Amino acid sequence: MGSLTTFSPYRGLEVLSFRGPWAYSEVEYDDAANRFYRDVLLMHADSLVKLELRVVFESRWCFGEHNVEAFRRCRKLKSLWVKIDHRGLEEDPTPYKPDIYADNNSPLRTPFPNSVHLLLKMISSYIPDLERLTIEPARNPEWAHHRGDGIWLLGAKFCLGIRRRLHASVQSFVAWDSSSTISVSGDVRNWVRVYVGNERVVVPVQIPSHRNGMVSFKKKSAHPVSILQKVIRRTKSRITV
């Protein structure tokens, strides 16, 4: 993790790609993440257009409440690649639910926020020019020092399950509140291409309608954002639906 010093002499980078090592130590991993978000990223926040944080293990490198403020400052981003901690995500929609998820929002544990929902909400409010978002699961650090085919197979099942939960979390995101004045392009998924790994998440475009003081949603098939919609979003026009 000493490679963080590579960025110290520089300011104003437009592209920053960081890949974490396979060697794992919880203290060193989290300490390096804290230093990166506190010191390094802020040096380039005003200029970055592409940011990739391809770390290996679940840690404070993953996007979450602890580093959302650092990402908010990167308002010029057009492409973002981050890893997501599995805790707090939507349940695996398939019948197969392995015990490796058992800690997710258990009533016996402190509930975790859905980091995908937090990320999409942050983008919609602070990074209006983003065009592509890629999210991926990280490896379980409990298996960092284990070797063998059994651990490899368990890790593969874990990542496949988390990818399904990432898909479900993107699809379950709700962009609107009960306000009666809403932008047509208010749902970030209408203007950002969202990928889980290399697979694009296709979500029906939802336009809110108001009936008797209640908000309901009309679904339309997903389609590319029109030029008019981009103009509406970037000029912050408000349209009553």
DOGU-898521 format. One record per residue (C-alpha): residue number from 1; residue in three letters; x, y, z. Coordinates in steps of 0.05 Angstrom, whole numbers, plus 5000, padded with zeros to 4 digits. Example, Ala and Ser with C-alpha at 12.3 -4.5 7.8 and 13.67 -1.06 7.14 Angstrom:
<sites>
<site num="1" residuo="ala" c1="5246" c2="4910" c3="5156"/>
<site num="2" residuo="ser" c1="5273" c2="4979" c3="5143"/>
</sites>
This chain:
<sites>
<site num="1" residuo="met" c1="5000" c2="5000" c3="5000"/>
<site num="2" residuo="gly" c1="5061" c2="5045" c3="4999"/>
<site num="3" residuo="ser" c1="5044" c2="5060" c3="4927"/>
<site num="4" residuo="leu" c1="4997" c2="5115" c3="4951"/>
<site num="5" residuo="thr" c1="5058" c2="5160" c3="4955"/>
<site num="6" residuo="thr" c1="5062" c2="5157" c3="4879"/>
<site num="7" residuo="phe" c1="5004" c2="5205" c3="4875"/>
<site num="8" residuo="ser" c1="5032" c2="5254" c3="4927"/>
<site num="9" residuo="pro" c1="5073" c2="5299" c3="4880"/>
<site num="10" residuo="tyr" c1="5016" c2="5308" c3="4831"/>
<site num="11" residuo="arg" c1="4952" c2="5349" c3="4828"/>
<site num="12" residuo="gly" c1="4899" c2="5353" c3="4776"/>
<site num="13" residuo="leu" c1="4898" c2="5283" c3="4748"/>
<site num="14" residuo="glu" c1="4841" c2="5268" c3="4700"/>
<site num="15" residuo="val" c1="4847" c2="5192" c3="4702"/>
<site num="16" residuo="leu" c1="4863" c2="5153" c3="4766"/>
<site num="17" residuo="ser" c1="4863" c2="5077" c3="4769"/>
<site num="18" residuo="phe" c1="4883" c2="5041" c3="4832"/>
<site num="19" residuo="arg" c1="4889" c2="4966" c3="4840"/>
<site num="20" residuo="gly" c1="4896" c2="4936" c3="4909"/>
<site num="21" residuo="pro" c1="4945" c2="4878" c3="4924"/>
<site num="22" residuo="trp" c1="4925" c2="4807" c3="4940"/>
<site num="23" residuo="ala" c1="4964" c2="4808" c3="5005"/>
<site num="24" residuo="tyr" c1="4916" c2="4827" c3="5060"/>
<site num="25" residuo="ser" c1="4924" c2="4859" c3="5129"/>
<site num="26" residuo="glu" c1="4861" c2="4891" c3="5157"/>
<site num="27" residuo="val" c1="4898" c2="4947" c3="5192"/>
<site num="28" residuo="glu" c1="4942" c2="4965" c3="5132"/>
<site num="29" residuo="tyr" c1="4885" c2="4958" c3="5082"/>
<site num="30" residuo="asp" c1="4838" c2="5004" c3="5121"/>
<site num="31" residuo="asp" c1="4892" c2="5053" c3="5139"/>
<site num="32" residuo="ala" c1="4912" c2="5061" c3="5066"/>
<site num="33" residuo="ala" c1="4838" c2="5071" c3="5047"/>
<site num="34" residuo="asn" c1="4829" c2="5125" c3="5100"/>
<site num="35" residuo="arg" c1="4892" c2="5162" c3="5075"/>
<site num="36" residuo="phe" c1="4870" c2="5156" c3="5003"/>
<site num="37" residuo="tyr" c1="4800" c2="5186" c3="5014"/>
<site num="38" residuo="arg" c1="4824" c2="5238" c3="5063"/>
<site num="39" residuo="asp" c1="4886" c2="5263" c3="5027"/>
<site num="40" residuo="val" c1="4899" c2="5235" c3="4957"/>
<site num="41" residuo="leu" c1="4830" c2="5237" c3="4925"/>
<site num="42" residuo="leu" c1="4817" c2="5308" c3="4946"/>
<site num="43" residuo="met" c1="4880" c2="5331" c3="4909"/>
<site num="44" residuo="his" c1="4848" c2="5310" c3="4843"/>
<site num="45" residuo="ala" c1="4774" c2="5317" c3="4858"/>
<site num="46" residuo="asp" c1="4766" c2="5380" c3="4815"/>
<site num="47" residuo="ser" c1="4797" c2="5349" c3="4753"/>
<site num="48" residuo="leu" c1="4781" c2="5274" c3="4753"/>
<site num="49" residuo="val" c1="4738" c2="5249" c3="4695"/>
<site num="50" residuo="lys" c1="4753" c2="5174" c3="4705"/>
<site num="51" residuo="leu" c1="4763" c2="5139" c3="4772"/>
<site num="52" residuo="glu" c1="4775" c2="5064" c3="4782"/>
<site num="53" residuo="leu" c1="4786" c2="5034" c3="4851"/>
<site num="54" residuo="arg" c1="4797" c2="4960" c3="4837"/>
<site num="55" residuo="val" c1="4814" c2="4934" c3="4906"/>
<site num="56" residuo="val" c1="4810" c2="4861" c3="4923"/>
<site num="57" residuo="phe" c1="4780" c2="4853" c3="4992"/>
<site num="58" residuo="glu" c1="4719" c2="4882" c3="5028"/>
<site num="59" residuo="ser" c1="4746" c2="4939" c3="5069"/>
<site num="60" residuo="arg" c1="4741" c2="5014" c3="5077"/>
<site num="61" residuo="trp" c1="4762" c2="5019" c3="5004"/>
<site num="62" residuo="cys" c1="4691" c2="4998" c3="4985"/>
<site num="63" residuo="phe" c1="4641" c2="5054" c3="4973"/>
<site num="64" residuo="gly" c1="4598" c2="5070" c3="5034"/>
<site num="65" residuo="glu" c1="4577" c2="5121" c3="5085"/>
<site num="66" residuo="his" c1="4648" c2="5129" c3="5110"/>
<site num="67" residuo="asn" c1="4675" c2="5157" c3="5044"/>
<site num="68" residuo="val" c1="4614" c2="5186" c3="5008"/>
<site num="69" residuo="glu" c1="4636" c2="5257" c3="5022"/>
<site num="70" residuo="ala" c1="4701" c2="5246" c3="4985"/>
<site num="71" residuo="phe" c1="4664" c2="5220" c3="4923"/>
<site num="72" residuo="arg" c1="4615" c2="5279" c3="4925"/>
<site num="73" residuo="arg" c1="4673" c2="5326" c3="4911"/>
<site num="74" residuo="cys" c1="4689" c2="5291" c3="4844"/>
<site num="75" residuo="arg" c1="4636" c2="5329" c3="4805"/>
<site num="76" residuo="lys" c1="4668" c2="5323" c3="4737"/>
<site num="77" residuo="leu" c1="4669" c2="5247" c3="4735"/>
<site num="78" residuo="lys" c1="4644" c2="5213" c3="4671"/>
<site num="79" residuo="ser" c1="4665" c2="5142" c3="4690"/>
<site num="80" residuo="leu" c1="4667" c2="5110" c3="4759"/>
<site num="81" residuo="trp" c1="4687" c2="5039" c3="4778"/>
<site num="82" residuo="val" c1="4680" c2="5019" c3="4852"/>
<site num="83" residuo="lys" c1="4672" c2="4957" c3="4896"/>
<site num="84" residuo="ile" c1="4613" c2="4949" c3="4942"/>
<site num="85" residuo="asp" c1="4609" c2="4915" c3="5010"/>
<site num="86" residuo="his" c1="4555" c2="4861" c3="5010"/>
<site num="87" residuo="arg" c1="4524" c2="4881" c3="5076"/>
<site num="88" residuo="gly" c1="4458" c2="4918" c3="5068"/>
<site num="89" residuo="leu" c1="4445" c2="4897" c3="4996"/>
<site num="90" residuo="glu" c1="4379" c2="4869" c3="4972"/>
<site num="91" residuo="glu" c1="4368" c2="4795" c3="4985"/>
<site num="92" residuo="asp" c1="4392" c2="4745" c3="4932"/>
<site num="93" residuo="pro" c1="4331" c2="4736" c3="4887"/>
<site num="94" residuo="thr" c1="4348" c2="4664" c3="4871"/>
<site num="95" residuo="pro" c1="4324" c2="4604" c3="4914"/>
<site num="96" residuo="tyr" c1="4397" c2="4588" c3="4931"/>
<site num="97" residuo="lys" c1="4417" c2="4630" c3="4991"/>
<site num="98" residuo="pro" c1="4482" c2="4606" c3="5021"/>
<site num="99" residuo="asp" c1="4500" c2="4617" c3="5094"/>
<site num="100" residuo="ile" c1="4556" c2="4664" c3="5073"/>
<site num="101" residuo="tyr" c1="4504" c2="4720" c3="5072"/>
<site num="102" residuo="ala" c1="4479" c2="4706" c3="5142"/>
<site num="103" residuo="asp" c1="4504" c2="4771" c3="5171"/>
<site num="104" residuo="asn" c1="4464" c2="4814" c3="5123"/>
<site num="105" residuo="asn" c1="4416" c2="4858" c3="5164"/>
<site num="106" residuo="ser" c1="4401" c2="4804" c3="5213"/>
<site num="107" residuo="pro" c1="4353" c2="4828" c3="5267"/>
<site num="108" residuo="leu" c1="4406" c2="4808" c3="5317"/>
<site num="109" residuo="arg" c1="4457" c2="4855" c3="5286"/>
<site num="110" residuo="thr" c1="4462" c2="4929" c3="5271"/>
<site num="111" residuo="pro" c1="4428" c2="4941" c3="5203"/>
<site num="112" residuo="phe" c1="4471" c2="4966" c3="5147"/>
<site num="113" residuo="pro" c1="4450" c2="5017" c3="5094"/>
<site num="114" residuo="asn" c1="4444" c2="4994" c3="5021"/>
<site num="115" residuo="ser" c1="4509" c2="5022" c3="4991"/>
<site num="116" residuo="val" c1="4482" c2="5017" c3="4920"/>
<site num="117" residuo="his" c1="4422" c2="5061" c3="4937"/>
<site num="118" residuo="leu" c1="4469" c2="5110" c3="4973"/>
<site num="119" residuo="leu" c1="4515" c2="5111" c3="4912"/>
<site num="120" residuo="leu" c1="4459" c2="5124" c3="4862"/>
<site num="121" residuo="lys" c1="4429" c2="5179" c3="4905"/>
<site num="122" residuo="met" c1="4497" c2="5212" c3="4912"/>
<site num="123" residuo="ile" c1="4509" c2="5210" c3="4837"/>
<site num="124" residuo="ser" c1="4441" c2="5240" c3="4821"/>
<site num="125" residuo="ser" c1="4455" c2="5299" c3="4868"/>
<site num="126" residuo="tyr" c1="4529" c2="5313" c3="4859"/>
<site num="127" residuo="ile" c1="4557" c2="5281" c3="4795"/>
<site num="128" residuo="pro" c1="4510" c2="5303" c3="4739"/>
<site num="129" residuo="asp" c1="4558" c2="5288" c3="4681"/>
<site num="130" residuo="leu" c1="4571" c2="5215" c3="4699"/>
<site num="131" residuo="glu" c1="4559" c2="5169" c3="4639"/>
<site num="132" residuo="arg" c1="4582" c2="5101" c3="4663"/>
<site num="133" residuo="leu" c1="4581" c2="5068" c3="4731"/>
<site num="134" residuo="thr" c1="4611" c2="4999" c3="4744"/>
<site num="135" residuo="ile" c1="4602" c2="4964" c3="4811"/>
<site num="136" residuo="glu" c1="4632" c2="4898" c3="4833"/>
<site num="137" residuo="pro" c1="4634" c2="4854" c3="4895"/>
<site num="138" residuo="ala" c1="4699" c2="4849" c3="4934"/>
<site num="139" residuo="arg" c1="4728" c2="4785" c3="4963"/>
<site num="140" residuo="asn" c1="4711" c2="4764" c3="5034"/>
<site num="141" residuo="pro" c1="4774" c2="4781" c3="5075"/>
<site num="142" residuo="glu" c1="4762" c2="4721" c3="5120"/>
<site num="143" residuo="trp" c1="4788" c2="4677" c3="5063"/>
<site num="144" residuo="ala" c1="4849" c2="4720" c3="5049"/>
<site num="145" residuo="his" c1="4899" c2="4672" c3="5079"/>
<site num="146" residuo="his" c1="4866" c2="4607" c3="5057"/>
<site num="147" residuo="arg" c1="4885" c2="4567" c3="4996"/>
<site num="148" residuo="gly" c1="4855" c2="4507" c3="4961"/>
<site num="149" residuo="asp" c1="4800" c2="4489" c3="4911"/>
<site num="150" residuo="gly" c1="4746" c2="4490" c3="4966"/>
<site num="151" residuo="ile" c1="4760" c2="4562" c3="4984"/>
<site num="152" residuo="trp" c1="4764" c2="4582" c3="4911"/>
<site num="153" residuo="leu" c1="4696" c2="4550" c3="4897"/>
<site num="154" residuo="leu" c1="4665" c2="4583" c3="4958"/>
<site num="155" residuo="gly" c1="4693" c2="4650" c3="4937"/>
<site num="156" residuo="ala" c1="4665" c2="4642" c3="4867"/>
<site num="157" residuo="lys" c1="4595" c2="4626" c3="4894"/>
<site num="158" residuo="phe" c1="4600" c2="4686" c3="4941"/>
<site num="159" residuo="cys" c1="4617" c2="4734" c3="4884"/>
<site num="160" residuo="leu" c1="4562" c2="4707" c3="4839"/>
<site num="161" residuo="gly" c1="4511" c2="4714" c3="4894"/>
<site num="162" residuo="ile" c1="4534" c2="4785" c3="4910"/>
<site num="163" residuo="arg" c1="4529" c2="4804" c3="4836"/>
<site num="164" residuo="arg" c1="4456" c2="4782" c3="4837"/>
<site num="165" residuo="arg" c1="4445" c2="4824" c3="4898"/>
<site num="166" residuo="leu" c1="4478" c2="4884" c3="4865"/>
<site num="167" residuo="his" c1="4431" c2="4876" c3="4805"/>
<site num="168" residuo="ala" c1="4371" c2="4872" c3="4852"/>
<site num="169" residuo="ser" c1="4395" c2="4934" c3="4890"/>
<site num="170" residuo="val" c1="4402" c2="4975" c3="4826"/>
<site num="171" residuo="gln" c1="4332" c2="4954" c3="4805"/>
<site num="172" residuo="ser" c1="4300" c2="4969" c3="4872"/>
<site num="173" residuo="phe" c1="4327" c2="5040" c3="4877"/>
<site num="174" residuo="val" c1="4272" c2="5092" c3="4884"/>
<site num="175" residuo="ala" c1="4293" c2="5161" c3="4858"/>
<site num="176" residuo="trp" c1="4233" c2="5204" c3="4879"/>
<site num="177" residuo="asp" c1="4200" c2="5230" c3="4941"/>
<site num="178" residuo="ser" c1="4129" c2="5256" c3="4949"/>
<site num="179" residuo="ser" c1="4144" c2="5324" c3="4918"/>
<site num="180" residuo="ser" c1="4094" c2="5346" c3="4865"/>
<site num="181" residuo="thr" c1="4147" c2="5379" c3="4821"/>
<site num="182" residuo="ile" c1="4196" c2="5328" c3="4793"/>
<site num="183" residuo="ser" c1="4248" c2="5328" c3="4738"/>
<site num="184" residuo="val" c1="4234" c2="5279" c3="4680"/>
<site num="185" residuo="ser" c1="4306" c2="5256" c3="4683"/>
<site num="186" residuo="gly" c1="4309" c2="5253" c3="4759"/>
<site num="187" residuo="asp" c1="4324" c2="5178" c3="4761"/>
<site num="188" residuo="val" c1="4399" c2="5171" c3="4754"/>
<site num="189" residuo="arg" c1="4389" c2="5104" c3="4719"/>
<site num="190" residuo="asn" c1="4357" c2="5141" c3="4660"/>
<site num="191" residuo="trp" c1="4422" c2="5177" c3="4642"/>
<site num="192" residuo="val" c1="4478" c2="5133" c3="4671"/>
<site num="193" residuo="arg" c1="4496" c2="5065" c3="4642"/>
<site num="194" residuo="val" c1="4502" c2="5020" c3="4703"/>
<site num="195" residuo="tyr" c1="4542" c2="4956" c3="4700"/>
<site num="196" residuo="val" c1="4553" c2="4899" c3="4749"/>
<site num="197" residuo="gly" c1="4620" c2="4875" c3="4725"/>
<site num="198" residuo="asn" c1="4614" c2="4871" c3="4649"/>
<site num="199" residuo="glu" c1="4538" c2="4862" c3="4649"/>
<site num="200" residuo="arg" c1="4494" c2="4922" c3="4640"/>
<site num="201" residuo="val" c1="4434" c2="4929" c3="4686"/>
<site num="202" residuo="val" c1="4372" c2="4947" c3="4646"/>
<site num="203" residuo="val" c1="4318" c2="4980" c3="4686"/>
<site num="204" residuo="pro" c1="4250" c2="5003" c3="4658"/>
<site num="205" residuo="val" c1="4245" c2="5078" c3="4657"/>
<site num="206" residuo="gln" c1="4197" c2="5101" c3="4712"/>
<site num="207" residuo="ile" c1="4158" c2="5166" c3="4707"/>
<site num="208" residuo="pro" c1="4121" c2="5186" c3="4771"/>
<site num="209" residuo="ser" c1="4048" c2="5206" c3="4767"/>
<site num="210" residuo="his" c1="4006" c2="5237" c3="4823"/>
<site num="211" residuo="arg" c1="3936" c2="5214" c3="4838"/>
<site num="212" residuo="asn" c1="3897" c2="5236" c3="4899"/>
<site num="213" residuo="gly" c1="3959" c2="5260" c3="4933"/>
<site num="214" residuo="met" c1="3995" c2="5193" c3="4924"/>
<site num="215" residuo="val" c1="4055" c2="5178" c3="4881"/>
<site num="216" residuo="ser" c1="4050" c2="5120" c3="4833"/>
<site num="217" residuo="phe" c1="4098" c2="5100" c3="4778"/>
<site num="218" residuo="lys" c1="4088" c2="5088" c3="4704"/>
<site num="219" residuo="lys" c1="4139" c2="5041" c3="4673"/>
<site num="220" residuo="lys" c1="4166" c2="5051" c3="4604"/>
<site num="221" residuo="ser" c1="4216" c2="5008" c3="4567"/>
<site num="222" residuo="ala" c1="4287" c2="5030" c3="4578"/>
<site num="223" residuo="his" c1="4316" c2="5075" c3="4524"/>
<site num="224" residuo="pro" c1="4377" c2="5121" c3="4515"/>
<site num="225" residuo="val" c1="4370" c2="5190" c3="4545"/>
<site num="226" residuo="ser" c1="4348" c2="5240" c3="4492"/>
<site num="227" residuo="ile" c1="4386" c2="5305" c3="4481"/>
<site num="228" residuo="leu" c1="4325" c2="5343" c3="4507"/>
<site num="229" residuo="gln" c1="4327" c2="5304" c3="4573"/>
<site num="230" residuo="lys" c1="4401" c2="5321" c3="4582"/>
<site num="231" residuo="val" c1="4387" c2="5394" c3="4570"/>
<site num="232" residuo="ile" c1="4330" c2="5392" c3="4620"/>
<site num="233" residuo="arg" c1="4375" c2="5359" c3="4672"/>
<site num="234" residuo="arg" c1="4435" c2="5403" c3="4663"/>
<site num="235" residuo="thr" c1="4395" c2="5467" c3="4664"/>
<site num="236" residuo="lys" c1="4358" c2="5441" c3="4726"/>
<site num="237" residuo="ser" c1="4290" c2="5454" c3="4697"/>
<site num="238" residuo="arg" c1="4232" c2="5429" c3="4738"/>
<site num="239" residuo="ile" c1="4173" c2="5395" c3="4704"/>
<site num="240" residuo="thr" c1="4107" c2="5376" c3="4736"/>
<site num="241" residuo="val" c1="4084" c2="5307" c3="4715"/>
</sites>
